Amino acid sequence: MVKVFYFDSTHEAYDASQWNDDIRDGDVLVATDENVVGVLIKAWPTAVTGERGSFHRLTGGWDRVRHGLEVSGVSYLESVRVADELIEAHRQALEG
């Protein structure tokens, strides 16, 4: 099950992902002050949003994951689905 963790910044989220054992591979990280949403891939917080702050960028983009392709032998389909829902909810709140 994918968990969502909220932080003020990508730097704070990145740091926490390296030592906080509650944050696991595939969990979603949200940096509220920077409007960045990412997924932890192995040990690397990776941005799903266009802006990435301190997060990494996924080589080849997230569309391949959305179509079922694995990253390093792991499916992140559920993780990117949760991330996309958070991004869309935030977009609608801003437009509202």
N, CA and C atoms as a LAMMPS dump frame, in Angstrom:
ITEM: TIMESTEP
0
ITEM: NUMBER OF ATOMS
288
ITEM: BOX BOUNDS ff ff ff
-5.0000000000000000e+02 5.0000000000000000e+02
-5.0000000000000000e+02 5.0000000000000000e+02
-5.0000000000000000e+02 5.0000000000000000e+02
ITEM: ATOMS id mol type element x y z
1 1 1 N 0.837 -1.176 0
2 1 2 C 0 0 0
3 1 3 C 0.887 1.248 0
4 2 1 N 0.591 2.16 -0.902
5 2 2 C 1.353 3.396 -1.046
6 2 3 C 0.946 4.366 0.06
7 3 1 N 1.93 4.908 0.755
8 3 2 C 1.688 5.94 1.766
9 3 3 C 2.091 7.283 1.186
10 4 1 N 1.461 8.333 1.712
11 4 2 C 1.768 9.701 1.291
12 4 3 C 2.346 10.449 2.487
13 5 1 N 3.474 11.116 2.26
14 5 2 C 4.145 11.894 3.299
15 5 3 C 4.236 13.343 2.835
16 6 1 N 3.925 14.262 3.74
17 6 2 C 3.929 15.691 3.433
18 6 3 C 5.096 16.389 4.135
19 7 1 N 5.727 17.275 3.399
20 7 2 C 6.86 18.056 3.909
21 7 3 C 6.72 19.486 3.403
22 8 1 N 7.464 20.401 4.019
23 8 2 C 7.452 21.788 3.56
24 8 3 C 8.248 21.961 2.269
25 9 1 N 9.356 21.227 2.145
26 9 2 C 10.243 21.421 0.994
27 9 3 C 10.743 20.084 0.46
28 10 1 N 11.257 20.118 -0.766
29 10 2 C 11.85 18.909 -1.341
30 10 3 C 13.123 18.529 -0.591
31 11 1 N 13.84 19.521 -0.102
32 11 2 C 15.056 19.233 0.666
33 11 3 C 14.701 18.458 1.936
34 12 1 N 13.663 18.901 2.642
35 12 2 C 13.216 18.214 3.857
36 12 3 C 12.74 16.79 3.526
37 13 1 N 11.976 16.651 2.433
38 13 2 C 11.474 15.343 2.023
39 13 3 C 12.613 14.41 1.646
40 14 1 N 13.565 14.921 0.885
41 14 2 C 14.713 14.122 0.462
42 14 3 C 15.474 13.628 1.686
43 15 1 N 15.76 14.535 2.604
44 15 2 C 16.492 14.184 3.816
45 15 3 C 15.753 13.1 4.604
46 16 1 N 14.455 13.286 4.815
47 16 2 C 13.669 12.311 5.572
48 16 3 C 13.64 10.949 4.892
49 17 1 N 13.618 10.944 3.578
50 17 2 C 13.548 9.659 2.854
51 17 3 C 14.818 8.827 3.042
52 18 1 N 15.894 9.469 3.458
53 18 2 C 17.159 8.756 3.625
54 18 3 C 17.314 8.123 5.005
55 19 1 N 16.554 8.609 5.998
56 19 2 C 16.718 8.075 7.353
57 19 3 C 15.427 7.565 7.991
58 20 1 N 14.276 8.006 7.503
59 20 2 C 13.01 7.627 8.114
60 20 3 C 12.558 6.273 7.567
61 21 1 N 12.601 5.256 8.41
62 21 2 C 12.263 3.898 7.982
63 21 3 C 10.78 3.715 7.654
64 22 1 N 9.947 4.691 8.013
65 22 2 C 8.526 4.617 7.658
66 22 3 C 8.308 4.909 6.18
67 23 1 N 9.24 5.633 5.566
68 23 2 C 9.144 5.957 4.139
69 23 3 C 9.809 4.845 3.353
70 24 1 N 9.028 4.22 2.485
71 24 2 C 9.518 3.04 1.762
72 24 3 C 9.459 3.254 0.247
73 25 1 N 10.15 2.389 -0.442
74 25 2 C 10.15 2.378 -1.895
75 25 3 C 8.712 2.436 -2.404
76 26 1 N 8.437 3.393 -3.284
77 26 2 C 7.102 3.525 -3.868
78 26 3 C 6.196 4.514 -3.164
79 27 1 N 6.586 4.992 -1.991
80 27 2 C 5.753 5.97 -1.292
81 27 3 C 5.807 7.32 -2.01
82 28 1 N 4.768 8.119 -1.793
83 28 2 C 4.641 9.424 -2.438
84 28 3 C 5.076 10.504 -1.456
85 29 1 N 5.889 11.428 -1.946
86 29 2 C 6.401 12.537 -1.156
87 29 3 C 5.857 13.837 -1.736
88 30 1 N 5.258 14.67 -0.877
89 30 2 C 4.679 15.936 -1.305
90 30 3 C 5.418 17.064 -0.592
91 31 1 N 5.968 17.984 -1.361
92 31 2 C 6.619 19.179 -0.82
93 31 3 C 5.668 20.346 -1.05
94 32 1 N 4.895 20.681 -0.029
95 32 2 C 3.791 21.626 -0.19
96 32 3 C 4.241 23.029 -0.581
97 33 1 N 5.318 23.522 0.013
98 33 2 C 5.757 24.89 -0.294
99 33 3 C 6.299 25.043 -1.709
100 34 1 N 6.703 23.934 -2.321
101 34 2 C 7.279 23.981 -3.668
102 34 3 C 6.339 23.408 -4.729
103 35 1 N 5.169 22.902 -4.305
104 35 2 C 4.216 22.282 -5.228
105 35 3 C 4.849 21.159 -6.025
106 36 1 N 5.621 20.331 -5.332
107 36 2 C 6.291 19.199 -5.966
108 36 3 C 5.744 17.908 -5.366
109 37 1 N 5.422 16.971 -6.242
110 37 2 C 4.986 15.639 -5.83
111 37 3 C 5.945 14.649 -6.462
112 38 1 N 6.401 13.696 -5.67
113 38 2 C 7.338 12.713 -6.181
114 38 3 C 7.087 11.334 -5.614
115 39 1 N 7.817 10.381 -6.134
116 39 2 C 7.755 8.991 -5.692
117 39 3 C 9.16 8.572 -5.3
118 40 1 N 9.264 7.853 -4.186
119 40 2 C 10.564 7.319 -3.788
120 40 3 C 10.837 6.07 -4.617
121 41 1 N 11.858 6.138 -5.445
122 41 2 C 12.282 4.997 -6.256
123 41 3 C 13.594 4.506 -5.671
124 42 1 N 13.492 3.34 -5.036
125 42 2 C 14.617 2.788 -4.265
126 42 3 C 14.994 3.819 -3.205
127 43 1 N 16.116 4.503 -3.325
128 43 2 C 16.539 5.504 -2.339
129 43 3 C 16.452 6.922 -2.89
130 44 1 N 15.844 7.105 -4.074
131 44 2 C 15.873 8.402 -4.737
132 44 3 C 14.479 9.006 -4.881
133 45 1 N 14.217 10.101 -4.185
134 45 2 C 12.959 10.82 -4.409
135 45 3 C 12.96 11.372 -5.837
136 46 1 N 11.921 11.05 -6.577
137 46 2 C 11.878 11.375 -8.001
138 46 3 C 10.59 12.126 -8.315
139 47 1 N 10.718 13.32 -8.88
140 47 2 C 9.568 14.19 -9.132
141 47 3 C 8.649 13.627 -10.204
142 48 1 N 7.356 13.715 -9.935
143 48 2 C 6.338 13.411 -10.932
144 48 3 C 5.89 14.721 -11.577
145 49 1 N 5.913 15.791 -10.809
146 49 2 C 5.549 17.118 -11.313
147 49 3 C 6.666 17.663 -12.202
148 50 1 N 6.33 18.681 -12.982
149 50 2 C 7.333 19.318 -13.838
150 50 3 C 8.442 19.963 -13.027
151 51 1 N 8.053 20.665 -11.967
152 51 2 C 9.04 21.227 -11.045
153 51 3 C 9.557 20.091 -10.184
154 52 1 N 10.845 20.142 -9.842
155 52 2 C 11.378 19.024 -9.076
156 52 3 C 12.144 19.409 -7.83
157 53 1 N 12.496 20.673 -7.668
158 53 2 C 13.242 21.071 -6.477
159 53 3 C 14.487 20.21 -6.304
160 54 1 N 14.641 19.597 -5.146
161 54 2 C 15.803 18.747 -4.845
162 54 3 C 15.632 17.303 -5.32
163 55 1 N 14.471 16.97 -5.86
164 55 2 C 14.209 15.599 -6.298
165 55 3 C 14.911 15.296 -7.62
166 56 1 N 15.028 14.028 -7.911
167 56 2 C 15.587 13.573 -9.183
168 56 3 C 14.492 13.588 -10.245
169 57 1 N 14.896 13.452 -11.491
170 57 2 C 13.964 13.326 -12.613
171 57 3 C 14.075 11.898 -13.143
172 58 1 N 12.941 11.305 -13.489
173 58 2 C 12.927 9.941 -13.999
174 58 3 C 13.343 9.93 -15.463
175 59 1 N 14.417 9.241 -15.767
176 59 2 C 14.876 9.11 -17.142
177 59 3 C 13.783 8.423 -17.958
178 60 1 N 13.403 9.014 -19.058
179 60 2 C 12.358 8.441 -19.908
180 60 3 C 10.964 8.903 -19.543
181 61 1 N 10.8 9.576 -18.405
182 61 2 C 9.507 10.12 -18.004
183 61 3 C 8.561 9.107 -17.378
184 62 1 N 7.492 9.641 -16.817
185 62 2 C 6.516 8.814 -16.091
186 62 3 C 5.494 8.151 -16.998
187 63 1 N 5.362 8.592 -18.243
188 63 2 C 4.358 7.975 -19.12
189 63 3 C 4.598 6.484 -19.287
190 64 1 N 5.825 6.092 -19.366
191 64 2 C 6.11 4.654 -19.511
192 64 3 C 5.664 3.881 -18.282
193 65 1 N 5.765 4.485 -17.089
194 65 2 C 5.299 3.843 -15.853
195 65 3 C 3.773 3.775 -15.866
196 66 1 N 3.132 4.848 -16.337
197 66 2 C 1.663 4.872 -16.422
198 66 3 C 1.14 3.794 -17.367
199 67 1 N 1.972 3.343 -18.296
200 67 2 C 1.584 2.289 -19.234
201 67 3 C 2.078 0.917 -18.8
202 68 1 N 2.512 0.8 -17.551
203 68 2 C 2.832 -0.505 -16.992
204 68 3 C 4.284 -0.925 -17.048
205 69 1 N 5.157 -0.09 -17.596
206 69 2 C 6.563 -0.48 -17.641
207 69 3 C 7.198 -0.32 -16.27
208 70 1 N 8.085 -1.225 -15.95
209 70 2 C 8.741 -1.225 -14.648
210 70 3 C 10.004 -0.381 -14.654
211 71 1 N 10.401 0.066 -13.472
212 71 2 C 11.652 0.787 -13.27
213 71 3 C 12.529 -0.107 -12.402
214 72 1 N 13.65 -0.529 -12.94
215 72 2 C 14.569 -1.42 -12.21
216 72 3 C 13.843 -2.655 -11.68
217 73 1 N 12.934 -3.18 -12.473
218 73 2 C 12.241 -4.416 -12.116
219 73 3 C 11.077 -4.253 -11.147
220 74 1 N 10.663 -3.016 -10.883
221 74 2 C 9.576 -2.757 -9.941
222 74 3 C 8.492 -1.935 -10.634
223 75 1 N 7.232 -2.309 -10.388
224 75 2 C 6.119 -1.518 -10.919
225 75 3 C 5.786 -0.402 -9.933
226 76 1 N 5.762 0.819 -10.439
227 76 2 C 5.375 1.98 -9.642
228 76 3 C 4.041 2.532 -10.118
229 77 1 N 3.246 1.691 -10.756
230 77 2 C 1.972 2.115 -11.324
231 77 3 C 1.041 2.682 -10.248
232 78 1 N 0.897 2.009 -9.13
233 78 2 C 0.026 2.492 -8.054
234 78 3 C 0.572 3.803 -7.466
235 79 1 N 1.87 3.899 -7.32
236 79 2 C 2.49 5.108 -6.776
237 79 3 C 2.223 6.306 -7.671
238 80 1 N 2.4 6.152 -8.963
239 80 2 C 2.187 7.277 -9.877
240 80 3 C 0.699 7.607 -9.979
241 81 1 N -0.163 6.619 -9.811
242 81 2 C -1.611 6.882 -9.798
243 81 3 C -1.967 7.781 -8.607
244 82 1 N -1.433 7.46 -7.432
245 82 2 C -1.683 8.276 -6.236
246 82 3 C -1.103 9.68 -6.426
247 83 1 N 0.101 9.756 -6.943
248 83 2 C 0.742 11.059 -7.189
249 83 3 C -0.088 11.886 -8.168
250 84 1 N -0.545 11.273 -9.241
251 84 2 C -1.359 11.986 -10.237
252 84 3 C -2.658 12.512 -9.617
253 85 1 N -3.279 11.723 -8.738
254 85 2 C -4.507 12.163 -8.078
255 85 3 C -4.243 13.386 -7.193
256 86 1 N -3.126 13.386 -6.481
257 86 2 C -2.777 14.526 -5.633
258 86 3 C -2.502 15.769 -6.48
259 87 1 N -1.811 15.588 -7.579
260 87 2 C -1.509 16.709 -8.483
261 87 3 C -2.805 17.284 -9.039
262 88 1 N -3.719 16.437 -9.468
263 88 2 C -4.99 16.894 -10.033
264 88 3 C -5.839 17.6 -8.977
265 89 1 N -5.889 17.072 -7.773
266 89 2 C -6.659 17.7 -6.694
267 89 3 C -6.102 19.089 -6.379
268 90 1 N -4.789 19.212 -6.381
269 90 2 C -4.161 20.504 -6.122
270 90 3 C -4.468 21.484 -7.265
271 91 1 N -4.402 21.005 -8.489
272 91 2 C -4.705 21.858 -9.643
273 91 3 C -6.128 22.38 -9.564
274 92 1 N -7.067 21.498 -9.232
275 92 2 C -8.478 21.907 -9.134
276 92 3 C -8.689 22.898 -8.005
277 93 1 N -7.985 22.725 -6.891
278 93 2 C -8.113 23.651 -5.766
279 93 3 C -7.617 25.04 -6.16
280 94 1 N -6.555 25.092 -6.942
281 94 2 C -6.022 26.384 -7.377
282 94 3 C -6.961 27.082 -8.363
283 95 1 N -7.622 26.284 -9.204
284 95 2 C -8.534 26.85 -10.198
285 95 3 C -9.871 27.228 -9.584
286 96 1 N -10.232 26.538 -8.475
287 96 2 C -11.531 26.679 -7.841
288 96 3 C -11.875 28.015 -7.408
